[in-house]
Every structure is written in structure tokens, then in C-alpha cells.
Amino acid sequence: MKKLILIAFLFYAFSVKAQQNLVLNGSFELNSLSSCTNSFSNNLIYNNFVSYSESFGVEHSSGLYNLPCWVCFPSVLWGGEPQDGNWALGLDGVHETLIVPPPLDTTVHNIKQGKVSLELAIPLLDNKRYKLSFYAKSPPTDIPTSFCITKKGNFVDIGISNNSTTFGISLFSIPLADTAWQEYTYVFETQNSEEYITIQAGLNDTINQSILLDNFILVETTEPLTTGINELNGINKHLLKIVDILGKESKSKNGLLFYIYSDGTVEKKLIIE
């Protein structure tokens, strides 16, 4: 009888271990920051202060926030409570259009994307099934436009990678969430032994401080594969329009295109014919 109990205990312990979160710093609590921090002026600062995570986007496009947090000028107490712990990740995705007057008479597009990788405890196993979950929310909509935080119709890409400074393979995109924390889940398989979860801000519109993210959890699972973003939200959707990387509506079927749907989701497609 004691032997059976021991076997059952070991089986339970193994099962619990198998379900441990593979994301080493999914709630961004492992950092050496002392106060609320706005977007870092360069990636080196983020990478020196935050453990098991690396920022590889454009400067001033990623930051950690000890919520609630005083931000902007003039300052406003913003962000509410984190979903887990005391800290949350903030990402910007900025697409600025600058008109250069004559004699140059041209248009310059200034693109900034917040990009962050999260290190995994072990590489993903080939042909294994994994479940990723995390929380996201948008900035509040009641802040006056004079403040530096706005909300536009952008999105966030989630991927997996073998390198901490490249986005890798895109798993799915989510629209900007509500101003309350919303959970997203995605079940997938891999064949490339990736070592990082990657996150990057989307580029549909000019925005500032696009989204807050927190509590990334990755575990092995036997659940069915996610076949689309609809499984996350349970909403029927239809295609509204197709735009190119400049945000212009496109009738072409070639190149990098963004398919925008009625539920706010965006699918990025690279088509070469």
C-alpha cells in the first residue's frame, strides 16, 4: 500500500513539474528597477535591468511600469493595477508620416516598433504541443489628448524564436485589448526547438504607448491546436479591408499585406506570386 502511495505521489509530482511555467520572467518581476519607468531610451538599459528578457526594438519603444504609475507631462497617475505582481510591460508601435517640403518634396515614414523576447527555461521540444497564455490591456480612453498616451487601432504580434534579438515565427496577432486586463490563450506545436517567446507592437496607425502586457505562461498541453484568433474571443469576423505597410488600402495580392477584420484582429501575410 505504501509503495502504491509513493508511486502515486511521484506521478503527481512529475505531472506538476511538467506544468511549470517555461517562461522565466513572464510577469516581469525579476528586475532591478526601483521605481516606475517610462520607455527606455535604448535597449541596453532595459537589458541591463530586466532578467531573462531582451528588448530589440527601436529606442523609446519598450518599458516596464510599476503600476499604477506617474507618466507623461504634465504627469498623470495611469495604468491601474498590474495583472500579476507589481510590474507590467509596455510596448509602443509608432508609424509617423513626415511631409518634407520643397525642394525635396517627399514623404518620410518613421517606423518604431517595441520588440521584446522572453527566455524559456528549456528549448521547445519538436512536435510537442504547448499552451501560451498572457494578459493585455490598452491605455485608458479618458485621458485628455494633451497627455502623451493615446489609443489607436493597432495590434500586437506574438511569436517564437531561436534568437533573443529576432522576432522569428509569428504565432498570432491580437488587437489592442480593452482597458481592463483580458486573457489570451493559444495552443501550438513547433519543430524548431525555439528558446524565446517574442512580442512586437503592430503598425496600423500612429500610436503612443499602445499596450500593456503581463503574466506570460507557457506549459505543455494535450489541448486541441488553436486554429485562429476567433478561438480566443469567440467572435465571428469578416474581412473589412487589406492595407500595405504604409497603412494604405491595397488591391494588390503581392508583398507584405495586413488583413483587417471586423473583430479588430489583424492577420499579416507575405504573398509572393
N, C-alpha and C positions, 0 to 999 in steps of 0.2 A: 504493500500500500504506500509506504513512504517513498519507494522507488518511483511509483506512478505519479505521486505528487511532485517529486523532484523533476521528472520528465515534463510534466505539465507546466511547472514553473519556468523551466528552461525554454520551453516552446513559447511561453508568454513573453519572457524577457527578449527572446530573439525577434518576436513579432513587433514588440515595442521599439526595439532598436531599428528595425527595418523602416519604421515610420518616422524616425527622427528627421527633422528638417535638414536638408542638404545645403541650404543657403546659410553661409557662416555668419552673415551680418544683415539679415533680411529686414530687421527693424531699425537699423542704423544707430543702434545704441552703443556700439563699440567704436567710440571716437574720443578724441582728447580735446574737444572744444569746450569752452567754459560758458558760452552764452549764445543766444540766438544769432544765427549767421545768415546774412543775405547771400546772394550769388557770389561765389568765389571769383576773384579777379583772374585767376589762372588755375589750370588743372593741378599744378604742383601743390598748391595749398590744400585742396581737397584731398589729394592722395597722401599727403603727409599727416593729415589729421584723422582720416577715416580708415578703419581697418577692413581688410577683405573686400574692398570696393575701390574702383578706379574710375575717375572722370576723364573722358577723352573727347569731349565736345569742344565748342568754341568758348573762349573766356566769358565769364559772367553769365553762363547758361545753366549752371547747376549749383545747388547749395543745400545745406542742411538747416533745419529750423527746429529750435527748441520751443514747441508750441505751448500756449499762444505767444506771439512774437511781435515786437515793435518793428515795423518796416516802413519804407518809403519816406518821403519828405514832402509836407510835414508828416510826422510819424502817426501811424495808426496801429492799434492792437489788433492783430489779424491771425487767422488760421484755426481758431478753436482748439480742440484737444487732438493730440496725435491718436492714431488708431491703436497703437501698441507702444508702451514705454513713454519716452519723453521727446523723441525726435522723429522727423519725417523728411523725406527727400523732396526737393522742389526742382522742377525742370522747366526751362524756357524753350520755346520754339519760335524764333523771330524771322519773319520774311519782310524786310523793309525794301520799298521801291523808292529810289532816289532819282529825281529828274535833274540831269546835268544840262544847264542852259548852253546856248551857242557861245563859242564856235563849235564846241564838242557836240552839243545837241544829241544827247543819248540818254538811255535809262540804265541805271546800275541797280542790280539786285543784291542786297546784303542779306545773306542767309546765316542764321545762327541756330544750332541745334544742341540742346543739352543731351549728352550721352554718358551713360554710366554702366559699368559692369559690376556684377556681384559674384564673388568667387564661391565655388561649390566645395564641399568637404572632400568629395571624390569625383572623378570624371564620370559622366553619364555612361551607363552600360549599353552596348549595342543591342538593339531590338527589345530593350526594356521599356515599360510604359511608366510615365511619370505624370503626376498631377501638380500643376503650378497654381497657387492662389496668392492673391495680394489685394490691397485696398487702394482706392484712388478717390480723390475729390478735387473739385475746382475751387478757385478763389471765390469769396462771397460776391454776390452781384450788387450789394447795396453800398459799395464804396464809391464815393464821388469820382467822376472821371479825372479830376485833378490829381488823384493819387496815382501811384505808379503801377498798380495792379489792375489788369483788365482781363476779361474773359472773351474769347472768340471761339469759332467753330473748328478747333483743331483736334488732334488725336495723339495717341502715344503708341509707338511700336514696341513690342516685346519680342526678344529673340534669344538664341543660344549661340555660343561662340567658343572656339578653341583658343582665342586670344583676348586678353583683357582690354585691348585698345581697338578692336574691330567689332562691328555690330554682329557679323555672322549671318545666320539663317533666321529670317523673320518667322515667328510662330503665328502671331495675330496682332491686330490693332484694336484699340479701344477708343471710343470718343471721349471727350472731356466729360468727366463724371459730374454728378450733382454736387451741391455744396455740402452735402453730408457724405460721410465715408460709404463707399459702395464696394462690395467684394466682387472680384472677377476670378474665375477658375478656368483652367484649360488643361486637357489631357492630351499627351502627345507621346510619340516614340522617336528615337533617334538612332543613327547608325554611324555617328562621327565622334563619339566619346568627348562631347563638349565639356568644358570646365567652368563656364560662366553663363549666368543669365544676363542678358543685355537689355537696356532700356534707352529709347531715344524719343525726343519730342518730335511731333509731326509738323508739317509746314503748309497748312492750307491757307493761313491768313496771318496778318501781323498781330502778334500777341505779346504779352509780357506776363511772366510768372504763370505759365499755362496750367500747371497741375501739381498736386501733392500726391505722393505715393508712400506706402508704408506696409510693413508686415508681409514680406515675401516669404512664402513657404513652398518647398518642393519636396515631395515624397514619392516613393514608388507606389504604384496602384495597379489594380486589375479592372478599374472602371473603363467603360467604353471610351473610345477616342472622341475628342471634340471635333465636329465636322465644320463648325462655323461659329462666328460670334453670336449668332442667334441663340445657341445653347446656353450662353452666359446670361442673356437677358430675357429670353422667352418672348421676343417681339418679332412679328413678321415685318419684312422690309422689302422695299423696291428701289431700284436704281433711280436717283434723281439726276445726276449729271456725271460727266467724265471731265477731269481737268488735268492739265500738264503741270510740271514742276513749278511753273510761274503762276499757277492759280487760274490760268485762262481756260475756259471751256474748250474742249478739243473734240473734233470729229474723227481725228486720226486714230488708227488702231496700232500704230507703231510707237516704240520708245517707252519711257517711264511715264505711266499714267496713274491717276488716282480716281477710283470709282467711289462716289459718294452716295450713300443710301439714306432712305427716309428715317431710319432709326438713329442717325448720327454716326454710324460706323463708316470706316473708310478702308478700302482694300487697295494696296499698292501693287501694281502689275508692271513688269518689264516685258514688253512684247517686241520681238524682232521677227519680221517676216522677210 
